[in-house]
């Protein structure tokens, strides 16, 4: 049975619908930044009454999970899709492998040959930046809808940085919680990618080693190893090397603390 929608979520839905209606009343091009994750799919559902008046814009890194890419392309056939390309390997060559944990030497010089970058930097370069360039090069005003929310913290706070004057960036669900998003998707029959029943994450690039240490790492590891074993075999060796390298760094700190003779602050 569908989840019950609370009065609070009903009010948030009405607020989002009003914001979206106001956007389309401006009579300018509208694009929805599409990742295939729950948030962008919820906004797509809210925008359905305006079908034909907006398009999806998607940064294709070349490493999207096949079932997510299929969903994005299916919606693209219905609503229109602007497909952007990015070079993930070039981003890694320039800044290092994406990781959840890094040291200062890892980032600047590659300690012991292991150069790492914070994974959000990689996401920004390979997914957000192509959309930003697309908007900058657009002739005339446009509105970009995105699904980032205040609950996403750093992802949301930087979304509007350096926006060109002719681009309006709007998140209609900025004040929604994860629970709100899932409840709305369930009540409205929003089709989420099949992995959400196990891994409550958009997954993004399957080749990213940072997934193996993230918030849902265990569920992610089980899912990918079962559903996409060829992807797991391709990434796990790199993830193991990063894990061993991080452990070396943590061990130095542990040994230094042990050398204090038990001093406790």
C-alpha positions as CSV (number, residue, x, y, z in Angstrom):
1,X,0.0,0.0,0.0
2,X,1.2,3.6,-0.7
3,X,2.6,5.5,2.2
4,X,0.3,8.1,3.8
5,X,1.1,11.7,2.9
6,X,1.3,13.9,6.0
7,X,-0.3,17.4,6.1
8,X,3.2,18.8,6.3
9,X,4.2,17.1,3.0
10,X,1.0,18.1,1.4
11,X,1.9,21.7,2.2
12,X,5.4,21.3,0.8
13,X,4.0,19.7,-2.3
14,X,1.7,22.7,-2.9
15,X,4.5,25.1,-2.3
16,X,6.7,23.3,-4.8
17,X,3.8,23.2,-7.4
18,X,3.3,26.9,-7.0
19,X,7.0,27.7,-7.4
20,X,7.1,25.5,-10.6
21,X,3.9,27.2,-12.0
22,X,5.6,30.6,-11.4
23,X,8.7,29.5,-13.3
24,X,6.7,28.4,-16.3
25,X,4.7,31.6,-16.2
26,X,7.9,33.5,-17.1
27,X,7.8,32.1,-20.6
28,X,11.5,31.3,-20.9
29,X,13.3,28.0,-21.5
30,X,13.3,25.6,-18.6
31,X,15.7,22.7,-18.1
32,X,15.6,20.1,-15.4
33,X,19.0,18.7,-14.3
34,X,18.4,15.0,-14.4
35,X,20.6,12.4,-12.6
36,X,18.2,9.5,-12.5
37,X,18.1,9.8,-8.7
38,X,15.1,10.1,-6.4
39,X,15.2,13.9,-6.1
40,X,15.3,14.7,-9.8
41,X,12.6,12.1,-10.5
42,X,10.3,13.7,-7.9
43,X,10.8,17.1,-9.5
44,X,10.1,15.6,-12.9
45,X,6.8,14.3,-11.5
46,X,5.9,17.8,-10.2
47,X,6.7,19.2,-13.7
48,X,4.5,16.7,-15.6
49,X,1.6,19.1,-16.0
50,X,4.0,21.3,-18.0
51,X,5.1,18.6,-20.4
52,X,6.3,20.0,-23.7
53,X,7.6,23.2,-22.1
54,X,10.9,21.9,-20.6
55,X,13.7,19.5,-21.3
56,X,16.0,17.3,-19.3
57,X,19.7,18.0,-19.2
58,X,22.0,15.1,-18.2
59,X,25.8,14.9,-17.7
60,X,26.8,11.5,-19.1
61,X,30.2,10.5,-17.6
62,X,30.2,7.2,-19.5
63,X,30.0,5.3,-16.2
64,X,26.3,5.5,-15.3
65,X,24.8,2.3,-14.1
66,X,22.9,0.7,-17.1
67,X,19.5,0.5,-15.3
68,X,19.8,4.2,-14.3
69,X,20.9,5.3,-17.8
70,X,17.9,3.4,-19.3
71,X,15.5,5.2,-17.0
72,X,17.0,8.6,-17.9
73,X,16.9,7.9,-21.6
74,X,13.3,6.7,-21.4
75,X,12.2,9.9,-19.7
76,X,14.3,11.8,-22.3
77,X,12.3,10.3,-25.1
78,X,9.1,11.6,-23.4
79,X,10.3,15.1,-22.3
80,X,13.3,15.8,-24.5
81,X,16.9,15.3,-23.4
82,X,20.1,17.4,-23.7
83,X,22.9,15.0,-23.2
84,X,26.2,16.5,-22.1
85,X,29.5,14.6,-22.0
86,X,32.4,14.7,-19.5
87,X,35.8,13.0,-19.4
88,X,36.0,11.2,-16.0
89,X,39.5,9.8,-16.7
90,X,40.8,13.3,-17.5
91,X,39.4,14.5,-14.2
92,X,41.2,11.7,-12.4
93,X,44.4,12.4,-14.2
94,X,44.2,16.0,-13.2
95,X,43.2,15.7,-9.6
96,X,43.5,12.1,-8.4
97,X,41.2,9.3,-7.6
98,X,38.0,10.2,-5.7
99,X,38.0,9.2,-2.1
100,X,36.0,9.6,1.1
101,X,39.1,10.1,3.2
102,X,42.4,11.8,2.1
103,X,45.4,13.4,3.6
104,X,46.9,16.8,2.6
105,X,49.9,15.1,0.8
106,X,47.4,12.8,-1.0
107,X,45.7,15.8,-2.5
108,X,48.6,18.0,-3.4
109,X,51.3,15.6,-4.4
110,X,50.1,12.0,-4.2
111,X,51.7,10.5,-1.1
112,X,53.5,7.3,-2.0
113,X,52.2,7.5,-5.5
114,X,48.5,7.6,-4.4
115,X,47.0,10.9,-5.4
116,X,43.5,11.3,-4.1
117,X,40.8,14.0,-4.3
118,X,37.7,14.5,-2.2
119,X,34.9,12.8,-4.2
120,X,32.7,15.9,-4.2
121,X,35.3,17.6,-6.4
122,X,35.1,14.8,-8.9
123,X,31.3,15.1,-9.0
124,X,31.5,18.8,-9.5
125,X,33.9,18.5,-12.3
126,X,32.3,15.6,-14.2
127,X,28.6,16.2,-13.5
128,X,27.8,19.8,-12.4
129,X,30.4,21.7,-14.5
130,X,29.1,20.5,-17.9
131,X,25.6,21.7,-16.9
132,X,27.1,25.0,-15.8
133,X,28.9,25.5,-19.1
134,X,25.7,24.6,-21.0
135,X,23.8,27.3,-19.1
136,X,26.5,29.9,-19.6
137,X,26.5,29.3,-23.3
138,X,22.7,29.4,-23.7
139,X,21.5,32.3,-25.7
140,X,19.1,34.3,-23.6
141,X,17.5,33.7,-20.1
142,X,16.7,30.2,-18.8
143,X,15.7,28.5,-15.6
144,X,17.5,25.5,-14.4
145,X,15.6,23.2,-12.0
146,X,17.6,20.9,-9.7
147,X,16.8,18.4,-7.0
148,X,19.4,19.4,-4.4
149,X,18.0,20.0,-0.9
150,X,19.2,21.8,2.2
151,X,19.5,18.4,3.8
152,X,22.3,17.7,1.3
153,X,24.4,20.4,3.1
154,X,27.4,21.2,1.0
155,X,25.8,20.0,-2.3
156,X,23.0,22.5,-1.8
157,X,25.0,25.4,-0.5
158,X,27.2,25.6,-3.5
159,X,24.6,25.0,-6.2
160,X,24.0,28.6,-7.1
161,X,27.6,29.8,-6.9
162,X,28.8,31.8,-9.9
163,X,25.5,31.6,-11.7
164,X,25.5,33.8,-14.8
165,X,23.0,36.7,-14.7
166,X,20.8,35.2,-17.4
167,X,20.4,31.9,-15.5
168,X,17.9,31.4,-12.7
169,X,18.6,28.3,-10.6
170,X,15.7,26.9,-8.5
171,X,15.3,23.9,-6.3
172,X,11.5,23.4,-5.7
173,X,12.0,20.8,-3.0
174,X,14.9,22.5,-1.2
175,X,13.1,22.1,2.2
176,X,12.1,18.5,1.8
177,X,13.6,15.7,3.9
178,X,14.6,12.2,2.6
179,X,11.5,10.9,4.2
180,X,9.4,13.5,2.3
181,X,10.9,12.5,-1.0
182,X,10.4,8.8,-0.5
183,X,6.8,9.3,0.8
184,X,5.9,11.5,-2.2
185,X,7.5,9.0,-4.7
186,X,5.5,6.2,-3.1
187,X,2.2,8.1,-3.0
188,X,2.5,9.5,-6.5
189,X,3.8,6.3,-8.1
190,X,7.2,7.7,-9.1
191,X,9.3,4.9,-10.6
192,X,12.7,4.9,-8.8
193,X,15.7,2.9,-10.1
194,X,15.4,-0.7,-8.8
195,X,18.4,-0.4,-6.5
196,X,16.6,2.0,-4.2
197,X,15.0,-1.0,-2.4
198,X,18.5,-1.9,-1.2
199,X,20.8,1.2,-1.6
200,X,19.0,4.5,-0.9
201,X,21.4,6.4,-3.1
202,X,21.6,7.6,-6.7
203,X,24.7,5.5,-7.2
204,X,26.2,7.9,-9.8
205,X,29.4,6.5,-11.5
206,X,29.9,2.7,-11.0
207,X,33.7,3.2,-11.5
208,X,34.0,5.5,-8.5
209,X,36.0,3.9,-5.6
210,X,34.6,6.3,-3.1
211,X,31.3,4.4,-3.1
212,X,33.0,1.6,-1.2
213,X,33.5,3.7,1.9
214,X,30.4,5.9,1.8
215,X,27.4,6.0,4.1
216,X,25.7,3.0,2.4
217,X,29.0,1.2,1.5
218,X,28.0,-2.3,2.8
219,X,24.6,-2.3,1.0
220,X,26.3,-0.9,-2.1
221,X,29.0,-3.6,-2.1
222,X,26.4,-6.4,-1.8
223,X,24.3,-4.9,-4.5
224,X,27.0,-4.3,-7.1
225,X,28.7,-7.6,-6.5
226,X,25.5,-9.4,-7.1
227,X,23.9,-7.3,-9.9
228,X,27.1,-6.0,-11.7
229,X,29.9,-8.4,-10.8
230,X,32.0,-7.2,-13.7
231,X,31.9,-3.6,-12.3
232,X,32.9,-4.9,-8.9
233,X,35.8,-6.8,-10.3
234,X,36.9,-3.6,-12.1
235,X,36.8,-1.3,-9.1
236,X,37.5,-3.4,-6.0
237,X,41.3,-3.6,-6.6
238,X,41.5,0.2,-6.7
239,X,39.3,0.5,-3.6
240,X,41.5,-2.0,-1.8
241,X,44.7,0.1,-2.6
242,X,43.0,3.3,-1.3
243,X,41.9,1.4,1.8
244,X,45.4,0.2,2.5
245,X,46.8,3.6,1.9
246,X,44.3,5.3,4.3
247,X,45.0,2.6,6.9
248,X,48.8,3.4,6.7
249,X,48.0,7.1,7.5
250,X,45.6,6.2,10.3
251,X,48.2,3.8,11.8
252,X,50.8,6.5,12.1
253,X,48.4,8.6,14.1
254,X,47.5,5.5,16.3
255,X,51.1,4.8,16.9
256,X,51.9,8.4,17.8
257,X,49.0,8.4,20.3
258,X,50.2,5.2,21.8
259,X,53.7,6.7,22.2
260,X,52.2,9.3,24.7
261,X,52.1,6.6,27.3
262,X,48.4,6.9,27.9
263,X,48.0,10.6,28.3
264,X,44.3,11.3,28.2
265,X,43.0,14.8,27.4
